[in-house]
């Protein structure tokens, strides 16, 4: 090989190496931070070399600070931001599209082609129509246009449209065009606007397409797996999940997250179990005398928010969902109460030394116990009359009065008042043990009995009053 050929080959290799190095530097620059490639514009603004975060911030700033200034015949000059006009920019998705790559070859093609991206957005017609009226408020006969809408049909099987109505005011389409121009150029704009007949921003055909999409979306399966069961949302439920946005060309179905959350919450009962702590009575030797309550472990759903979010994300996009409830077990405990020896044969299984009062409605006595040992009485008493019997069950003294005026109603509905009732000890609502100085005898029941209280001799009632603190158990039985 000649010297000249060798030099030529060397030059070619050097150029190739330089080109490769330059391309590597180029790729590295745009790859770090995933910057928008050369030739990329959003609207009319070049964004080459900008990250998605930078593009998003730029769009968000313009949406809230860029101004469209309107003037025209009969209109006082006013300025509004795109956001105030009702132009809603999807800044994050626009920025993501601007910095997306399909493959490594995009780095090559971007050197020879340009890519112009529209700004993803929606329009809130309610705001735009209200602004139209605000601008033309001095114009006689101004009235807002009514946008077409989508509602649940009469059969509750899908959705149908409601036609919009024309209005009169500032040109709403000019308002939207102005907002779009501010966003596309990222510069303030001055716009001439007219007042006249205003048609709805959306047409009935667009509303019909949205209604058809919402109806078709009801075929989407929504279910929750709860153990070996599957709970499936019916048609009515899925209709409640559907949130129809204002009608526009870019409108997308949304999930009614509140309805989804309520449904997910309501159905967790199919798998949840309430924890029940057990209670047993044991003797001094630890032998179980009685199991009052069986212990039962609880089961709770631990991923309510996750399940609801998956449904809310998938359903409006027509994607089936069947997430599973995740559960955790709450271990139940068993509390043992040691019973005084012999108390297991009594009306109440008291602990050793525990004070309690036995109201025996069969032999008309009141007895005070400490554990299984009688320490007060038995004392004769008079219980409630047949028409106003003394309540039965296990209670506890919750109020005490040395002297109390008692009021109530007789069986015929007439009121009664008894002042200065001594040593009243209430154990359930208006039921009390107390002294009854108006009675000449005790130890009987039947007609002539009390209104439901336990009547005792005053001296005996005083002894029980001084002996029994608040919280003392009272067992009333036959």
C-alpha positions in Angstrom: 0.0 0.0 0.0 1.3 3.4 -1.0 2.2 6.1 1.6 -0.5 8.3 0.1 -3.2 5.6 0.5 -2.2 5.1 4.1 -2.5 8.8 4.8 -6.0 8.8 3.2 -7.2 5.9 5.2 -5.9 7.5 8.4 -7.8 10.7 7.6 -11.0 8.8 7.0 -10.6 6.9 10.3 -9.8 10.1 12.2 -13.0 11.7 10.8 -15.1 8.7 11.7 -13.7 8.7 15.2 -14.4 12.4 15.5 -17.9 12.0 14.3 -18.6 9.1 16.7 -17.2 11.1 19.6 -19.3 14.1 18.6 -22.4 11.9 18.3 -21.7 10.3 21.7 -21.4 13.8 23.3 -24.6 14.8 21.6 -26.5 11.7 22.8 -25.0 12.1 26.3 -26.1 15.7 26.6 -29.8 15.0 25.6 -29.9 11.7 27.5 -28.9 13.1 30.8 -32.1 14.5 32.3 -34.0 13.2 29.3 -34.0 16.6 27.5 -36.3 17.4 24.5 -34.5 16.5 21.3 -33.5 19.1 18.6 -36.4 20.3 16.5 -39.0 19.9 19.2 -41.5 22.6 19.7 -44.5 22.8 22.0 -47.1 25.0 20.3 -44.9 27.5 18.6 -42.1 27.5 21.3 -38.8 25.7 20.8 -38.1 23.4 23.8 -35.0 21.6 22.6 -32.6 20.9 25.4 -35.3 21.4 28.1 -36.3 18.7 30.7 -39.9 17.7 31.2 -39.9 19.5 34.6 -38.7 22.7 32.9 -41.3 22.5 30.1 -44.0 21.8 32.7 -43.1 24.8 34.8 -43.0 27.0 31.7 -46.5 25.9 30.7 -47.9 26.2 34.2 -46.5 29.7 34.6 -48.0 30.9 31.2 -51.3 29.4 32.1 -51.6 31.5 35.3 -49.6 34.7 34.3 -49.9 35.1 30.5 -52.5 37.6 29.5 -55.1 37.9 26.7 -56.4 41.5 26.6 -59.9 41.9 25.0 -61.5 45.0 23.6 -64.3 45.7 21.2 -67.5 47.7 20.5 -69.4 48.2 23.8 -66.7 46.3 25.8 -64.5 47.8 28.4 -60.9 46.6 27.9 -60.2 43.6 30.2 -57.4 41.1 30.5 -57.5 37.4 31.6 -55.1 34.5 32.0 -55.8 31.3 30.0 -56.8 29.7 33.3 -59.3 32.4 34.1 -60.8 31.9 30.6 -61.3 28.2 31.4 -58.4 26.8 29.3 -57.0 23.9 31.4 -53.5 22.8 30.3 -52.3 19.3 30.9 -48.8 20.5 31.5 -47.3 17.3 32.9 -48.5 15.1 30.0 -47.5 17.7 27.4 -44.0 17.9 28.9 -43.8 14.1 29.0 -44.7 13.8 25.3 -42.1 16.5 24.4 -39.3 14.5 26.0 -40.4 11.0 25.0 -38.2 8.7 22.9 -39.5 5.6 21.0 -35.9 4.3 20.4 -32.3 5.3 20.2 -32.8 6.1 16.5 -34.8 9.2 17.6 -31.4 10.8 18.4 -30.5 10.5 14.7 -33.8 11.4 13.1 -34.2 14.5 15.3 -31.1 16.0 13.5 -33.0 16.0 10.2 -36.6 16.4 11.1 -38.7 18.6 13.4 -41.5 17.6 15.8 -44.3 20.0 16.7 -46.5 19.0 19.6 -49.9 20.5 20.5 -50.5 21.5 24.1 -52.8 18.9 25.7 -55.7 20.7 27.3 -59.3 20.7 28.2 -61.9 23.5 28.3 -64.2 24.2 31.2 -67.3 25.6 29.4 -68.9 26.8 32.6 -66.1 29.2 33.3 -65.8 30.4 29.7 -69.6 31.0 29.4 -69.6 32.8 32.8 -66.7 35.0 31.6 -68.6 35.8 28.4 -71.3 37.2 30.5 -68.9 39.1 32.8 -67.4 40.8 29.7 -70.8 41.7 28.3 -72.6 42.5 31.5 -73.4 46.0 30.3 -75.1 44.6 27.2 -78.9 44.4 27.3 -80.4 40.9 26.9 -77.0 39.1 27.6 -77.5 35.5 28.6 -75.1 32.6 28.8 -75.1 29.7 26.3 -76.1 26.3 27.8 -73.7 23.6 26.9 -74.9 20.1 25.9 -74.6 17.6 28.7 -74.7 13.9 29.4 -76.9 12.3 32.0 -78.1 8.9 33.1 -81.0 7.7 30.9 -84.5 7.1 32.3 -84.0 3.3 32.3 -80.8 3.6 34.3 -79.1 1.4 31.7 -76.7 4.0 30.3 -76.3 7.6 29.4 -78.1 10.1 27.1 -77.5 13.6 25.9 -79.3 16.9 26.7 -79.1 19.5 23.9 -77.4 22.9 24.6 -79.0 26.3 24.0 -77.7 29.5 22.3 -76.9 32.5 24.4 -76.0 36.2 23.8 -72.7 37.8 24.9 -69.0 38.0 24.2 -67.8 35.4 21.6 -66.8 32.4 23.7 -64.9 30.8 20.8 -62.8 33.9 20.5 -62.0 33.7 24.2 -60.8 30.1 23.8 -58.8 31.0 20.7 -57.1 33.8 22.6 -56.2 31.5 25.5 -54.8 29.0 23.0 -52.7 31.7 21.3 -51.2 32.8 24.6 -50.3 29.3 25.5 -48.9 28.4 22.0 -46.7 31.5 21.8 -46.2 31.9 25.5 -46.7 35.7 24.9 -49.4 38.1 25.9 -52.0 38.8 23.2 -54.3 41.6 22.4 -57.7 40.5 20.8 -60.6 42.2 19.3 -63.8 40.5 20.5 -67.4 41.0 19.4 -70.8 40.6 21.2 -73.6 38.7 19.6 -75.3 35.3 19.5 -73.2 32.7 21.3 -73.4 29.1 20.4 -72.4 26.3 22.9 -68.7 25.6 22.7 -69.4 21.9 22.3 -71.8 20.4 19.8 -74.5 17.7 20.3 -72.5 15.2 18.3 -69.5 15.5 20.7 -71.9 15.0 23.6 -73.4 12.0 21.9 -69.9 10.4 21.5 -69.2 11.0 25.1 -72.6 9.4 26.1 -71.9 6.4 23.9 -68.4 6.1 25.4 -69.8 6.3 28.9 -72.5 3.7 28.1 -69.9 1.3 26.5 -67.7 1.7 29.5 -70.3 0.2 31.7 -69.3 -3.2 30.1 -66.0 -2.9 32.0 -65.8 -5.5 34.7 -65.2 -4.2 38.2 -64.8 -6.7 40.9 -63.1 -7.3 44.3 -61.7 -10.6 45.4 -62.6 -11.3 49.0 -61.0 -14.6 50.0 -62.8 -17.3 47.9 -65.6 -14.8 46.9 -65.7 -12.3 44.1 -67.9 -9.2 44.6 -68.9 -7.7 41.3 -70.2 -4.2 40.7 -73.6 -4.2 39.0 -74.8 -1.8 36.3 -76.3 0.7 38.8 -73.1 0.7 40.8 -70.9 1.3 37.7 -73.1 4.2 36.7 -72.4 5.8 40.1 -68.7 5.2 39.4 -68.9 7.3 36.2 -68.2 11.0 36.5 -69.1 12.8 33.2 -66.8 15.8 32.6 -68.0 19.0 30.8 -68.6 18.1 27.1 -65.6 19.0 24.9 -63.6 17.3 22.2 -60.8 16.5 24.6 -63.1 15.4 27.5 -62.2 12.1 29.2 -64.3 10.0 31.4 -63.4 10.2 35.1 -64.1 8.0 38.1 -66.3 9.3 40.9 -63.8 8.4 43.5 -66.2 9.1 46.4 -68.6 6.5 45.0 -65.8 4.0 44.4 -64.4 4.5 47.9 -67.9 4.0 49.5 -68.5 0.8 47.5 -65.1 -0.6 48.4 -65.6 0.3 52.1 -69.1 -1.2 52.2 -68.1 -4.5 50.7 -65.2 -5.2 53.1 -67.8 -6.6 55.5 -67.9 -9.7 53.4 -64.5 -10.6 54.7 -64.0 -8.6 57.9 -64.6 -10.2 61.3 -64.9 -8.2 64.4 -62.5 -9.2 67.1 -64.0 -10.5 70.3 -62.0 -10.8 73.4 -62.9 -13.8 75.6 -63.9 -13.8 79.2 -63.7 -16.8 81.5 -64.4 -17.4 85.2 -61.9 -19.6 87.0 -61.6 -20.8 90.6 -58.7 -20.2 92.9 -57.0 -23.3 91.5 -57.3 -22.0 87.9 -60.0 -24.4 86.8 -62.4 -22.9 84.3 -65.8 -22.7 85.8 -67.6 -20.9 83.0 -66.7 -19.4 79.6 -68.9 -16.3 79.4 -67.5 -15.1 76.0 -65.6 -17.2 73.5 -62.5 -15.5 72.1 -62.6 -14.8 68.4 -59.7 -13.4 66.3 -60.6 -10.3 64.2 -59.9 -9.9 60.5 -59.6 -6.4 59.0 -58.9 -5.2 55.5 -55.6 -3.3 55.3 -55.6 -2.0 51.7 -58.9 -0.2 51.2 -57.2 2.9 49.6 -55.1 0.7 47.3 -58.2 -1.3 46.0 -60.2 1.9 45.5 -57.4 3.6 43.7 -56.9 0.7 41.3 -60.6 0.7 40.3 -60.6 4.5 40.0 -57.6 4.4 37.7 -58.7 1.6 35.4 -62.5 2.0 35.2 -62.7 5.3 33.3 -60.3 3.9 30.8 -62.4 0.8 30.1 -59.9 -1.5 31.7 -61.2 -4.5 33.8 -60.2 -4.5 37.4 -60.4 -7.2 40.1 -58.1 -6.3 43.0 -58.0 -8.4 46.1 -58.6 -7.4 49.7 -55.5 -7.8 51.8 -56.2 -8.7 55.4 -54.5 -8.7 58.7 -55.5 -10.7 61.8 -56.1 -9.1 65.2 -55.4 -11.7 67.8 -58.1 -11.9 70.5 -57.2 -12.2 74.1 -59.0 -14.0 76.9 -59.3 -12.4 80.3 -59.8 -14.7 83.3 -61.6 -13.6 86.4 -60.8 -15.5 89.6 -64.0 -16.3 91.4 -64.3 -16.5 95.2 -64.8 -20.1 96.3 -68.5 -20.8 96.5 -69.5 -17.8 94.4 -70.0 -20.0 91.3 -73.2 -21.2 93.0 -74.6 -17.7 93.5 -76.3 -15.2 91.1 -73.0 -13.4 90.5 -69.5 -14.8 90.2 -67.7 -12.3 92.3 -64.0 -12.1 92.8 -62.6 -12.7 96.4 -63.6 -9.7 98.5 -65.6 -8.0 95.7 -68.7 -6.2 97.0 -72.0 -6.9 95.2 -75.7 -6.7 96.0 -78.1 -9.5 95.4 -81.7 -8.4 94.8 -83.9 -11.6 95.0 -87.3 -11.0 93.4 -88.5 -14.4 94.5 -88.1 -14.1 98.3 -88.1 -10.3 98.3 -84.7 -9.8 100.0 -81.6 -7.7 99.4 -78.3 -9.2 100.5 -74.8 -7.7 100.5 -71.8 -10.0 99.6 -68.1 -9.7 99.6 -67.0 -12.4 97.3 -69.2 -15.4 98.4 -69.6 -14.1 102.0 -72.7 -12.4 103.2 -71.8 -9.1 104.9 -75.2 -7.3 104.8 -78.7 -8.7 105.3 -80.5 -10.4 104.0 -83.0 -7.5 104.3 -86.6 -7.7 103.4 -87.8 -5.4 100.7 -90.7 -4.5 98.4 -90.1 -4.6 94.6 -92.1 -3.1 91.7 -95.8 -3.8 91.4 -96.9 -6.2 88.6 -97.7 -3.3 86.2 -94.3 -1.6 87.0 -91.9 -4.5 87.7 -88.3 -4.1 88.9 -85.8 -4.6 86.1 -83.8 -7.8 86.0 -80.1 -8.3 85.0 -76.7 -7.4 86.1 -76.0 -3.6 86.7 -73.8 -1.3 88.8 -74.5 1.6 91.0 -73.9 4.8 89.0 -75.5 7.5 91.2 -76.0 7.9 95.0 -78.0 10.5 96.9 -78.5 10.7 100.7 -81.8 12.4 99.9 -83.5 12.7 96.5 -86.9 14.0 95.2 -88.2 11.3 92.8 -90.6 12.1 90.0 -92.3 9.9 87.4 -95.6 8.7 86.1 -98.2 6.3 87.5 -99.6 3.5 85.3 -102.6 5.7 84.4 -100.3 8.4 83.1 -100.7 10.8 86.0 -97.5 12.3 87.4 -96.1 11.6 90.9 -93.5 13.4 93.0 -92.0 11.9 96.2 -89.7 14.3 98.0 -86.8 13.5 100.4 -86.4 9.8 99.5 -83.5 8.6 101.7 -80.4 6.8 100.6 -81.2 6.4 96.9 -78.7 4.3 94.9 -79.5 4.2 91.2 -78.3 1.2 89.3 -80.1 1.4 85.9 -81.8 4.6 84.6 -84.6 5.5 87.1 -84.3 2.2 89.0 -82.8 2.5 92.5 -82.5 0.9 95.9 -83.7 3.3 98.5 -85.3 3.7 101.9 -89.1 3.8 102.0 -90.3 5.5 105.3 -93.9 5.5 104.1 -94.1 1.6 104.2 -95.1 -0.2 107.3 -94.0 -3.7 106.1 -91.5 -5.3 103.8 -90.8 -8.8 102.4 -93.7 -9.0 100.0 -94.5 -8.3 96.3 -97.6 -7.8 94.2 -100.2 -5.0 94.0 -99.2 -2.0 96.0 -95.6 -2.5 95.1 -93.3 0.3 93.9 -92.9 2.0 90.5 -90.0 -0.4 89.9 -87.5 0.7 92.6 -86.4 -1.6 95.4 -88.0 -0.3 98.6 -86.1 -1.0 101.8 -86.4 -0.1 105.5 -84.6 3.3 106.0 -82.1 1.9 108.5 -81.1 -1.0 106.2 -81.0 1.3 103.1 -78.6 3.6 105.1 -76.3 0.6 105.9 -76.1 -0.4 102.3 -75.6 3.2 101.2 -72.6 3.6 103.5 -71.2 0.1 102.6 -71.6 0.2 98.8 -69.4 2.6 96.7 -70.2 3.7 93.2 -69.6 0.9 90.7 -70.9 -1.8 93.1 -72.5 -4.6 91.1 -76.3 -5.1 91.6 -77.8 -8.4 90.4 -81.6 -8.4 90.2 -83.1 -11.8 89.6 -85.8 -14.3 90.4 
